[in-house]
């Protein structure tokens, strides 16, 4: 769950320190949120979680792993994280929808953590011209793509607002599930 008193992001914590020389780490995150190093799947969830905690996205859209002693690029096919479950409390405009990612982040859908609908990048999941899918802002400039089973579950909570737009309520805000 998100908090108004969350710790500083890794990027904010490292401001003011001498930046190391950038490197290429040969780490890739595929369209399903799986992490690879030198072409091989990283199978240790704790290692993926550690890497995800130092993942940053620059304003130009590039992704980096940043530590006090190393800084290296990471390629990302779509979003770096995947939403794998949701929990709902309350009903109607008062409900709260909390999502869990594949790296154990928890985020409550709100104005600070909005849902946006858009098409995945061409080829991100092997298909061009796919329908729009939902993405949730997790932290800083990092997003998680909502996987299909969770999207179907989310649709069970959808309603139409006063303007006839199809979407869900969470934390007092309405989020459209259509483009």
For each residue, the residues with C-beta under 8 A, 3 or more apart:
1: 98 106 107 108
2: 6 106 107 108 110 112 113
3: 6
4:
5:
6: 2 3 139
7: 13
8: 12 13
9: 12 13 56 139 140
10: 13 14 53 54 55 56 66
11: 14 15 56 66 140
12: 8 9 15
13: 7 8 9 10
14: 10 11 17 19 66 68
15: 11 12
16:
17: 14 68
18:
19: 14 71
20: 23 68 69 70 71
21: 71
22: 64 71 72 73
23: 20 70 71 72 73
24: 72 73
25: 37 65 72 73 74
26: 37 38 39
27: 35 36 37 51 65 72 74 75
28: 35 36 74 75 76 77
29: 33 34 35 36 63 74 75 76 77 80
30: 33 34 36 77 78
31: 77 78 120 124 125 126 145
32: 82 125 147
33: 29 30 79 80 81 82 101 102 144 145
34: 29 30 41
35: 27 28 29 41 42 48 51
36: 27 28 29 30 39 40 41 42
37: 25 26 27 40 42
38: 26
39: 26 36
40: 36 37
41: 34 35 36
42: 35 36 37 47 48 51
43:
44: 47 48
45: 48 49
46: 49 50
47: 42 44 50 51
48: 35 42 44 45 51 52 102 103
49: 45 46 52 53 103 104
50: 46 47 53 54
51: 27 35 42 47 48 54 55 65
52: 48 49 55 80 81 103 105
53: 10 49 50
54: 10 50 51 65 66 67
55: 10 51 52 63 64 65 74 80 142
56: 9 10 11 63 64 65 66 140 141 142
57: 61 62 63 64 80 140 141 142
58: 61 62 63 64 141
59: 141
60:
61: 57 58
62: 57 58 73
63: 29 55 56 57 58 73 74 75 76 80
64: 22 55 56 57 58 71 72 73 74
65: 25 27 51 54 55 56 70 71 72 74
66: 10 11 14 54 56 70 71
67: 54 70 71
68: 14 17 20
69: 20
70: 20 23 65 66 67
71: 19 20 21 22 23 64 65 66 67
72: 22 23 24 25 27 64 65
73: 22 23 24 25 62 63 64
74: 25 27 28 29 55 63 64 65 80
75: 27 28 29 63
76: 28 29 63 79 80
77: 28 29 30 31 121 123 124 125
78: 30 31 120 121 124 125 145
79: 33 76 82 135 142 143 144 145
80: 29 33 52 55 57 63 74 76 142 143 144
81: 33 52 101 102 103 105 138 142 143 144 145
82: 32 33 79 101 102 144 145 146 147
83: 86 99 100 101 136 144 145 146 147 150
84: 100 101 102 147 150
85: 99 100 150
86: 83 97 98 99 100 150 153 154
87: 97 98 100
88: 95 96 97 98 157
89: 95 96 98
90: 94 95 96
91: 94 95
92: 95 159 169
93: 169 172 174
94: 90 91 169 172
95: 88 89 90 91 92 157 168 169 170
96: 88 89 90 108 109 170 171
97: 86 87 88 108 109 154 157 168 170
98: 1 86 87 88 89 106 107 108 109
99: 83 85 86 106 107 108 109 136 144 146 150
100: 83 84 85 86 87 104 105 106
101: 33 81 82 83 84 104 105 106 107 138 144
102: 33 48 81 82 84 144
103: 48 49 52 81
104: 49 100 101
105: 52 81 100 101 138 139 144
106: 1 2 98 99 100 101
107: 1 2 98 99 101 113 136 137 138 139 144
108: 1 2 96 97 98 99 113 170 171
109: 96 97 98 99 113 114 115 136 168 170 171 173 175
110: 2 113 114 170 171 172 173
111: 114 171 173
112: 2 137
113: 2 107 108 109 110 136 137 138
114: 109 110 111 136 137 173 175
115: 109 134 135 136 146 168 175 177
116: 134 135 137
117: 132 133 134 135 176 177 178 179
118: 132 133 135 179
119: 129 130 131 132 133
120: 31 78 124 125 130 133 145
121: 77 78 124
122: 128 129
123: 77 126 127 128
124: 31 77 78 120 121
125: 31 32 77 78 120 130
126: 31 123
127: 123 130
128: 122 123
129: 119 122
130: 119 120 125 127 133
131: 119
132: 117 118 119 178 179
133: 117 118 119 120 130 145 146 151
134: 115 116 117 145 146 151 154 177
135: 79 115 116 117 118 143 144 145 146
136: 83 99 107 109 113 114 115 143 144 146
137: 107 112 113 114 116 142 143
138: 81 101 105 107 113 142 143 144
139: 6 9 105 107 142
140: 9 11 56 57
141: 56 57 58 59
142: 55 56 57 79 80 81 137 138 139
143: 79 80 81 135 136 137 138
144: 33 79 80 81 82 83 99 101 102 105 107 135 136 138
145: 31 33 78 79 81 82 83 120 133 134 135
146: 82 83 99 115 133 134 135 136 150 151 154
147: 32 82 83 84 150 151
148: 151 152
149: 152 153
150: 83 84 85 86 99 146 147 153 154
151: 133 134 146 147 148 154 155
152: 148 149 155 156
153: 86 149 150 156 157
154: 86 97 134 146 150 151 157 158 168 177
155: 151 152 158 177
156: 152 153
157: 88 95 97 153 154 168
158: 154 155 166 167 168 177
159: 92 166 167 168 169
160: 164 165 166 167
161: 164 165 167 174
162:
163:
164: 160 161
165: 160 161 174 176 178
166: 158 159 160 176 177 178
167: 158 159 160 161 174 175 176 177 178
168: 95 97 109 115 154 157 158 159 174 175 177
169: 92 93 94 95 159 172 173 174 175
170: 95 96 97 108 109 110 173 175
171: 96 108 109 110 111
172: 93 94 110 169
173: 109 110 111 114 169 170
174: 93 161 165 167 168 169
175: 109 114 115 167 168 169 170
176: 117 165 166 167
177: 115 117 134 154 155 158 166 167 168
178: 117 132 165 166 167
179: 117 118 132
